[in-house]
């Protein structure tokens, strides 16, 4: 007897990061392999890339809240970043600024409001919130993100969970410890129905070997969110080659569009769904 199907949302982060990345996400969505995508509201040429989404009615848009890359949208946040030439510093530095109180929650709130309202201003109805480099998992930011989700009637907020899958490195182990600690605090604020988050251990480097191993652990009848980062790499657009150390855009796109991916879904009785399909 076949058990209840596993529901899986395949959620592509970083829509709007670069036009070439967005084009790769849409290529996977056209094949039905990506079912949602988080939009970076402060990405370049965003208005043009948002218009591309109109042809993909079955792709759920969400907002990939950002405090760690490029320039802020809110003037109140911009004036706090003079020492970094007006740009967001990296995640480690920004975390220190927030935890120390040097950048207050009121500034973060104004910035995230600007990002949400920018996306909604294009006529999109966001179905979820998450964040670039998972910075919303800081408990004080998670509470804020949940309040904003409720205010703007955005029904889902990602709860990033640690994923202890080999091979372990020093940086991945440290990340897991931090995220596991933060998730244990934040989980009490969550509403029921939040999909279980997977994909962290191969973030930016998703491959078929991981998917086969991870899919074997999923529970029949449960709902999961697979984080992924498909895209195209265009050296004329992506000039910071340091990003290639963290992102294998083309490789992830190849994994998701490979016939073997569909075979794995069938093998493990996995049905791809969107956030709007959830209660």
C-alpha positions in Angstrom: 0.0 0.0 0.0 1.4 3.4 -1.0 1.4 5.9 1.8 0.3 9.5 1.7 2.4 11.6 -0.8 5.1 13.9 0.5 4.5 17.5 -0.3 7.5 19.5 -1.4 7.9 23.2 -2.2 11.0 23.9 -4.2 11.9 27.4 -3.3 14.6 29.3 -5.3 16.2 32.0 -3.3 17.7 35.2 -4.8 15.3 36.2 -7.6 16.5 39.6 -8.7 20.0 39.1 -7.4 21.2 39.3 -11.1 19.1 39.1 -14.2 20.9 36.0 -15.3 20.1 34.3 -12.0 16.4 35.2 -12.4 16.4 33.8 -15.9 17.7 30.5 -14.6 15.1 30.4 -11.9 12.3 30.9 -14.5 13.8 28.2 -16.7 13.4 25.7 -13.9 9.9 27.1 -13.1 8.8 26.7 -16.7 9.5 22.9 -16.3 7.5 22.8 -13.1 10.7 22.1 -11.0 10.7 25.3 -9.0 7.4 26.3 -7.4 8.3 29.5 -5.5 11.0 32.1 -5.4 12.1 34.8 -3.0 12.6 38.3 -4.4 15.5 40.5 -3.4 13.9 43.9 -3.4 17.1 45.8 -3.7 18.5 43.9 -6.7 19.5 45.6 -10.0 16.9 46.1 -12.8 14.2 44.7 -10.5 11.2 46.2 -12.3 12.1 44.4 -15.5 12.6 41.1 -13.8 9.3 41.4 -12.0 7.5 41.8 -15.3 8.9 38.4 -16.3 7.0 36.8 -13.5 3.7 37.6 -15.1 4.1 34.7 -17.4 4.5 32.2 -14.5 1.2 32.2 -12.7 2.0 28.9 -10.9 5.2 30.3 -9.4 4.6 31.7 -5.9 6.5 35.0 -5.2 7.9 35.8 -1.8 10.3 38.3 -0.3 13.9 37.5 0.4 14.5 40.1 3.1 18.0 41.6 2.9 20.3 43.2 5.4 23.7 41.9 4.1 24.0 42.8 0.4 24.0 45.9 -1.7 22.4 49.2 -0.8 19.4 49.6 1.5 16.1 51.1 0.3 15.2 53.1 3.4 17.0 56.4 4.1 16.9 55.7 7.8 19.0 52.5 7.3 21.3 54.2 4.7 22.4 56.8 7.1 23.7 54.1 9.5 26.0 52.6 6.9 28.4 55.5 6.2 31.5 53.6 7.3 30.6 51.0 4.6 30.0 53.6 1.9 26.3 53.2 2.3 26.2 49.5 1.5 25.2 46.7 3.8 28.3 45.0 5.3 28.6 41.3 5.5 26.3 39.1 7.6 28.8 38.8 10.5 29.3 42.6 10.8 25.6 43.3 10.4 24.7 40.8 13.0 27.2 42.5 15.4 25.7 45.9 14.7 22.1 44.7 15.4 22.9 42.6 18.5 24.9 45.5 20.0 22.0 47.9 19.3 24.2 50.2 17.2 21.6 49.5 14.5 18.2 49.5 16.1 15.2 47.4 15.3 13.3 50.5 14.2 15.9 50.9 11.4 15.5 47.3 10.4 11.8 47.6 10.5 11.8 50.6 8.2 14.1 48.8 5.8 12.1 45.6 5.7 8.9 47.6 5.2 10.5 49.3 2.3 11.5 46.0 0.8 8.0 44.4 1.3 6.2 47.5 -0.1 8.5 47.7 -3.1 7.6 44.1 -4.1 3.9 44.6 -3.4 4.0 47.9 -5.3 4.6 45.9 -8.5 1.2 44.2 -7.9 2.6 41.0 -6.5 1.0 39.2 -3.6 3.9 37.7 -1.6 3.2 34.2 -0.1 6.2 34.0 2.2 9.1 35.8 3.8 12.6 34.5 4.3 16.0 36.3 4.3 19.4 36.5 2.6 21.9 34.5 4.6 19.2 33.6 7.1 19.7 36.8 9.1 16.0 36.9 10.1 16.7 33.9 12.3 18.3 36.2 14.9 15.5 35.9 17.5 14.8 39.7 17.7 14.7 39.8 13.9 12.5 36.7 13.7 9.9 38.3 16.0 10.0 41.4 13.8 9.7 39.4 10.6 6.7 37.5 12.0 5.0 40.8 13.0 5.5 42.2 9.5 4.2 39.0 7.9 1.1 39.3 10.0 0.7 43.0 9.2 1.1 42.5 5.5 -1.0 39.3 5.5 1.9 37.2 4.3 1.0 33.7 5.4 4.4 31.9 5.7 7.8 32.7 7.3 10.7 30.3 6.8 12.1 28.6 9.9 15.6 27.8 8.9 16.7 24.6 10.6 20.1 23.0 11.0 20.8 20.0 8.9 23.4 17.5 10.2 24.4 15.6 7.0 28.0 14.6 6.2 30.5 15.8 5.2 30.9 18.2 8.1 33.3 21.1 8.0 34.2 23.7 10.6 32.2 26.4 9.1 29.1 24.2 8.4 29.2 22.8 11.9 29.4 26.3 13.4 26.5 27.4 11.2 24.5 24.4 12.3 25.1 25.0 16.0 24.0 28.7 15.6 21.0 27.9 13.5 19.9 25.1 15.8 20.1 27.3 18.8 18.1 30.1 17.1 15.5 27.7 15.7 14.9 26.3 19.2 14.0 29.8 20.3 12.0 30.8 17.3 10.0 27.7 16.9 7.7 28.7 19.8 6.6 31.7 17.8 5.6 29.7 14.7 2.1 28.9 13.7 1.1 25.4 12.6 1.6 24.4 9.0 5.1 25.7 8.5 6.9 23.4 6.0 10.0 21.6 7.4 13.0 23.3 5.9 15.7 21.2 4.0 18.6 21.9 1.8 20.9 23.8 4.2 23.8 21.3 4.2 24.2 21.7 0.4 23.3 25.4 0.2 24.5 26.8 -3.1 25.8 23.4 -4.2 22.7 21.2 -4.4 23.3 17.9 -6.1 21.4 14.7 -6.9 23.4 12.6 -4.4 22.1 14.9 -1.6 18.6 14.8 -2.9 18.5 11.0 -3.0 19.8 10.7 0.5 17.6 13.4 1.9 14.4 12.4 0.2 14.8 8.9 1.8 14.3 10.5 5.2 11.1 12.5 4.5 7.9 11.4 6.2 4.8 10.4 4.2 2.1 13.1 4.4 4.4 15.8 5.6 5.3 19.1 3.9 8.8 20.3 3.3 10.5 23.3 1.7 13.6 22.7 -0.3 15.9 25.7 -0.5 17.8 26.0 -3.8 19.8 28.5 -5.8 19.5 27.8 -9.6 20.4 30.3 -12.1 22.6 31.2 -15.1 26.1 32.6 -14.7 26.9 35.6 -16.9 30.3 37.1 -16.2 29.2 40.4 -17.7 26.6 40.7 -14.9 28.3 38.8 -12.0 31.7 40.5 -11.8 32.4 39.6 -8.2 33.9 36.2 -8.7 34.1 35.6 -5.0 30.4 34.6 -5.2 31.4 31.5 -7.2 32.8 30.0 -4.0 29.2 30.0 -2.5 27.0 29.5 -5.6 27.0 26.9 -8.3 24.1 28.4 -10.1 24.4 26.5 -13.4 25.0 23.2 -11.6 21.9 23.6 -9.4 19.9 24.5 -12.5 21.2 21.3 -14.2 20.2 19.2 -11.2 16.6 20.6 -11.1 16.1 20.2 -14.8 17.7 16.8 -15.0 15.2 13.9 -15.8 16.7 12.1 -12.8 15.2 14.8 -10.5 11.7 13.8 -11.7 12.6 10.1 -11.3 13.5 10.8 -7.6 10.2 12.6 -7.0 8.3 9.6 -8.3 10.5 7.1 -6.5 9.9 8.7 -3.1 6.2 9.6 -3.8 6.9 13.3 -3.7 4.3 15.8 -5.0 5.5 19.3 -5.8 3.3 22.0 -4.4 3.2 25.8 -3.8 2.7 27.8 -0.6 -0.8 28.7 -1.8 -1.7 24.9 -1.8 -1.1 24.8 2.0 -3.8 25.4 4.6 
